[in-house]
Amino acid sequence: QVQLAESGGGLVQAGGSLGLSCAASGSSFVLMGWYRQAPGKQRELVATVTRGGSTNYADSVKGRFTISRDSAKNTVSLQMNSLKPEDTAVYYCNAVSYINRAYWGQGTQVTVSS
């Protein structure tokens, strides 16, 4: 059974930093990443990283967020710097298996105050 366990998040002032971590179990994953969903908006991609280390970022977070992955431990992390109020959202860990099945974490709240 695949499980994704997220940690981190919380409340921070604008300009501050937060880190998110996700530990996956039950499978190996070709792609891992983070998505977010703000109130009243659709879920959107934040960043992804392949097993080989190739990364992809949403334009809105480029230069501020850094995604990293430890494939041996099946973990993915997101370091968020220079946070803005518009980064406020529930952040979800995502993992895609080699048979192209997607799994989601339960979500963790990130709130950036102005």
CORMO-V951954 format. One record per residue. N is the residue number from 1. RES is the residue in three letters. SS is DSSP state (H for helix, E for strand, L for the rest). PHI is phi in radians with two decimals (999 if undefined). Layout:
N,RES,SS,PHI  N,RES,SS,PHI
//
This chain:
1,GLN,L,999  2,VAL,L,-1.42  3,GLN,E,-2.38  4,LEU,E,-2.11  5,ALA,E,-2.01  6,GLU,E,-1.67  7,SER,E,-2.58  8,GLY,E,1.78  9,GLY,L,1.49  10,GLY,E,2.28  11,LEU,E,-1.96  12,VAL,E,-2.56  13,GLN,E,-1.39  14,ALA,L,-0.96  15,GLY,L,1.62  16,GLY,L,-1.48  17,SER,L,-2.27  18,LEU,E,-2.54  19,GLY,E,-2.19  20,LEU,E,-2.08  21,SER,E,-2.32  22,CYS,E,-2.46  23,ALA,E,-1.90  24,ALA,E,-1.87  25,SER,E,-2.53  26,GLY,L,1.74  27,SER,L,-2.94  28,SER,L,-1.83  29,PHE,E,-2.24  30,VAL,E,-1.38  31,LEU,E,-2.50  32,MET,E,-2.33  33,GLY,E,-3.06  34,TRP,E,-2.29  35,TYR,E,-2.18  36,ARG,E,-2.50  37,GLN,E,-2.43  38,ALA,L,-1.56  39,PRO,L,-0.97  40,GLY,L,1.35  41,LYS,L,-2.13  42,GLN,L,-1.34  43,ARG,L,-1.16  44,GLU,E,-2.30  45,LEU,E,-1.21  46,VAL,E,-1.82  47,ALA,E,-2.84  48,THR,E,-2.35  49,VAL,E,-2.51  50,THR,E,-1.44  51,ARG,L,-1.08  52,GLY,L,-1.45  53,GLY,L,1.75  54,SER,L,-1.28  55,THR,E,-2.01  56,ASN,E,-2.49  57,TYR,E,-2.20  58,ALA,L,-1.17  59,ASP,L,-0.99  60,SER,L,-1.19  61,VAL,L,-2.04  62,LYS,L,-1.00  63,GLY,L,1.49  64,ARG,L,-2.02  65,PHE,E,-1.88  66,THR,E,-2.32  67,ILE,E,-1.75  68,SER,E,-2.48  69,ARG,E,-2.50  70,ASP,E,-2.03  71,SER,L,-1.15  72,ALA,L,-1.13  73,LYS,L,-1.69  74,ASN,L,1.03  75,THR,E,-2.14  76,VAL,E,-2.39  77,SER,E,-2.23  78,LEU,E,-2.34  79,GLN,E,-1.69  80,MET,E,-1.99  81,ASN,L,-2.01  82,SER,L,0.86  83,LEU,L,-1.14  84,LYS,L,-2.10  85,PRO,H,-0.96  86,GLU,H,-1.27  87,ASP,H,-1.46  88,THR,L,-1.08  89,ALA,E,-3.10  90,VAL,E,-1.55  91,TYR,E,-1.77  92,TYR,E,-2.05  93,CYS,E,-1.37  94,ASN,E,-2.31  95,ALA,E,-2.46  96,VAL,E,-2.04  97,SER,E,-1.42  98,TYR,L,-1.23  99,ILE,L,-1.78  100,ASN,L,1.13  101,ARG,L,-1.77  102,ALA,E,-1.74  103,TYR,E,-2.21  104,TRP,E,-2.26  105,GLY,L,-1.40  106,GLN,L,-1.44  107,GLY,L,1.68  108,THR,E,-2.40  109,GLN,E,-1.41  110,VAL,E,-2.11  111,THR,E,-2.16  112,VAL,E,-1.99  113,SER,E,-1.60  114,SER,L,-1.56
//
